[in-house]
Amino acid sequence: MSQQALSQVLRQLPKLRDPNVLVGSASADDAGVYRLTNGRALVQTVDFFTPIVDDPFCYGQIAATNAISDIYAMGGRPLTALNIMGIPADLVPNEVIAEILRGGAAKAKAAGCVIIGGHTIRNPEPIYGLAVTGLVSPKRMLTNSLAHANDLLVLTKPLGTGIATTGIKRGLTSSALAKKAIGLMCRLNTVGADLAELGLIRAAVDVTGFGLLGHLASMCRASRVGAEIVAAKVPVISPEVLGLIAQDCVPGGTRQNLETANAIVAWSNTPEPLRLLLADAQTSGGLLLCVPPKRLREVEAVLKKSRTVSVAIIGKIIRSSRPRIWVTK
């Protein structure tokens, strides 16, 4: 489902009237937030997908990391999780199923999250993920609706996992790129909670299936601002990704993201390969942070201490009467 179609569906849902719902579906945020007390709130999310790598343990790790990341994007800390699995039992051996679950459990443990159960159904193809519950302070939570003009946009992981994993499926990705992409997708975005608890950033979003531009567009809509992106400053996993784009190794979701983005993006002289990279459908991508300029050095110090893969200032939030993104080469 495209981001535009999803927005149309969400608008048809009944409006929430509960004052304890601090974040619901209306803002298309990464997770929902429900206040328990003045100082504590639940953060809840669910995410799952079909295999994107051959190794079942790695698949479990990536799927768990991807789901848990939504909690970090809201400034929360994961607490518990439930496994969600669909399996064609006649095709997938029990040993493979166990490896998937072990991979997920390993990442949950690394995040300090306890898997306390789950549910499995028969399905024509494998799916796996987690429903995750975390805790956050209502005064420190991050949402995509608090971006301010002049905030700097900082990206914590390079782009290109959608293209790289499509290349893996087609046998076009080198072993070096495959290893690097898997390593990135297995990397927890714990730093989101660290930054939120220190009060250093205003807003954040998890860059996943709708690509950098899609998730930035949601932030612009929710915050009623615009954004400027310098394409050359956006990190990419490897130059090989652009080579894969030249071979037309581009997932359908990425092309759909680009088509949706074209309605609100002013591209200047940005070439097509870079446009596709900015729209690439990521799996377990990085965080896009809105950083007040006066907090930049402190944020950079936290990111470096956390050994974040990328500390890339890729643009800024600007005033705009409508949610629009300007991209320059």
N, C-alpha and C positions, 0 to 999 in steps of 0.2 A: 504494500500500500504506500502511495506517495505521501509526502508530508502534507500536501494540500488536501488530499482525500481524507487523511486522518483528522485534520482540523475540522473538516466539514462534518465528520461523524461525531467528534467530540462536542461540537456546538449543538447537536441534537439531544445530548444527555440532559437530564434534569439538573437544574442549578442547586448546588449544595447550600443548605441554610445553617449548618452546624457551625457556631462560632469557634469551635476548637479545631476545625479544619483550616490550617494555616496555609497549606498549598494543596490544591486539588488538580483536576485534569485541565481546567480552563487555560492555564498558562503554559501547557505542554512542557512542564518541567521534567527533571530526571526522575523524581520520586514524589510521592505524596507525604505530607507532614501533618501529624495530628497531635495537638497539645494535650499533655497529661497534667502538667502543673505549670506554674509561671516559669519555672527553670528547666523543664524537661519536656521533650516531645518525641514521638515515634516518627521514624522515617521508614517508608515502606516502598518496595519496588519488586518487580518481577521481570526476568529476561531469560530467553532461551533461543536456541537456533540449531540448525542442522550442522553436521560436521564440516569444518573448513580445512582440516588437516587429517592425515591418515592415522597418526598415532593417537590411540584412544585416551591415553593418560594426558597428553598435551591438549587434546580436545576438551577434556574435563576441566583442566586448569584454565584454559582460555574462557570457556563458558562461565565458570565461577568468577573469574577476575572481572569479566565484562558486567556481570550482574552486580557484584559488590561495588563496582566503580560508581554506580548511580548514588549510593549512600555517601561516598566521599565527595561527589559533585555537589551535594547539598550541605556539605560541611559536617556530616555526621560520622559516627563510628558504627560499623556493623556489629550486631549483637547475636542474632540467630538467623538461621536459614533453613529452608525446606527444599529438598531436591525435586525437580520436575523433569520427568523422563518419559519419552515415547519411544518404543522399540518394536521393530518387526522381529518378534521373538524367534520365528522360524529361520531367520537369516543371520542374526547376530548371536554369536556364542556367549555363554554366561561369563567367560573369562574376559571378553571385551567389555561387557556391561560393567563388570567389577572394576576394570581399569579406568573407565570413564568416571565412575563414582569416586574412585581413589584420587584421581586427578582433581576433581572438584573439592574433595575433602582436604587435600593438601593445601590448596589455595585458601580455603576458608580458615583453616588453622593458622596460616601465615597472617591472615587479616585479623586474628583474634575473634573469629566468628564460629559459632557452634552449629553444626548441622544437626537438627533435632528430629528429622523425619522427612517425609516427602510423599510423592504419589507417582505411580508408573501406569501408563496405558499402552495398549497395542497401537502401533502407528505404522503406516507404509514405509516411512524412513525414520532414522534415528533423530531425536531431538533431545537436548539436554540443557538445563539451566537451573537457576535458583530463584526462589522468592525470598527476599532478604528483608529483615527488620533491623533497624539501627536506632540509635539515640542521638539527639542533637539539642543544643540550647536554642530556644526560639529567638533569643537575642543575637545569636551568632550564626544562625543558619544562612546558607547561601541559596539564592534563587536566581532565575534568569530575568527577573523583573526589576533588579536594583542597579543596573548599569547606568552610569552617569557620563555626560559629555566630558571628554578629555581623559577618561580612563584609558589606560594602555591595555592592549590585548596581548596576553602572554600564553603561548602554547607549550605544553609540557611533554608532548611526544611528537615525533615526525609523522607525516602523512604517507599513505601508500599501501596500507595493509590490504585493502580491498583488491587492488590491482595485483599485489604480490600473491595473495591466496588464490586468485583466479589463475595466475600463472602456474601455481603449484598444481592445481587441478588439471591444467592443460599440458603439464610437463615442460613449461617454458622457463620457470624460475630456477635460477642457480641455487645450489645447496647453501651457499653463503647467504644469499638474500632470504631464503626460506628460514634458515636458522635465526637470522636477525629479526625477521618479522614475527616468528613464533615467540622469541624472547621478549619482544616489545608487548605483544598481546597478553603475555603472562605476567606483566609487571603491574603491580597494584598501584593505584593512584592515592595512596595514603596521605600524601601531602595536602590534599584538599581539606581534610579534617584539621591538619596542623595549622594551615593558614587561617581557616575559619576561627579556630579557637583563639588565635592570636589577634583576631580582628584586623587583619592586614588587607583583605580584599573585600570588594562589595558584592560581586556576583561571579558565578561560574557555571559552566555547562560541560557535560561529558560529550566528547566528539565521537559519535558512533555511526549508526546506519544512515543518517541523513547527511553525513559529510560535514566538513567544517562550515561551508556556506549555509547549509540547512539549519544547523544548530545555532549559528550566529544570527540567522534570520529570525529564529524563534526568540532569541534574546532581544533583538531589536524591536520586535513586535510587542513583547511583554513589557519592555522598558520604555517604549515610545521614543526610540532614538534611531540613529543610523550608525554606520561604521565605515571606516576606510581600512583596506588591506593592501599591503605591498607584497605582491606574489613572490618576488625574489627573496623575501625574508622568511617565507614559510618553509620550514625544514621538511625534507623528504628522506625516507629511509635510506635510499641509495639511488645514484644516477640510473641504475638498472631499471628502476620503476618507470622512468620516462622512456626507456628503450622498449619496455613492455607495452606502453601506451602506443608507441610507434608501430608495434606489431598488432594493434587493435585488440590487445589483451585487456579489455575493460569490462567489468561486471555490468549487468543490466541495471542494477540499482544505482550505480554511479552515473550512468547516462540519464536515468530518470531524475536523479538529483540535479544534474546540470540543467535539464529541461525546466525543472521547477525554479531553479535559481535564476535562470535567464529573465524571468518576469520582474525580479527586483534588483538585479545586479547591473551596474554600469561597468563595462569591462575595459574601457580605454583600449590599449593596444596589447592586451594579454593574449598570448597565443593559445591555441586549442589544447595542447598537452597540459599546460598549467591550469587551464579552466577545469579539465577533467580531474586533475590532482586535487584541486580545492573542493571539488564535489565528490571525491572518492568516498564510497560507503565504507567507513572504518568498522572494524571489530575490536572492541576493547582498546579504543583510542585514548588519547591524553585528555587533559582538562584544558579548556579555554578559560582563562582567568581575566577578570576585569580589575585592574590594579590602579588605584589612585597614584598619580606621578610621585607624590611625596613619600609613598610607601614602597617604591620600586626597589630600592637598595635592600630594604629589609626582606622583601619577597624573594629577591634573587638569592639572598643569603640562605633563606630557608630551603629554597629549591636546590641549591648546590649542596647544602648539608644533607638533604634527602637523596642526593645523587640522582636527581631527576634527569632523564635522558636529554630533554630539551629545555632550554630557558630562552625561548625565542620571542622577541617583541615583534609581532607581525602587523601591528596597526593600532588603531585607536577608535574609541567611541566618539561620535560627533552628534551635534544637534541636527535634527531632521524632523520635518513635519509628518513624514511617513517612514515606515521601516524600509530603508534602502541601503545597499552596500555598494561602495565604490572600490573597484579593484584596479590597481595600476601594476605595471610589469616591474 
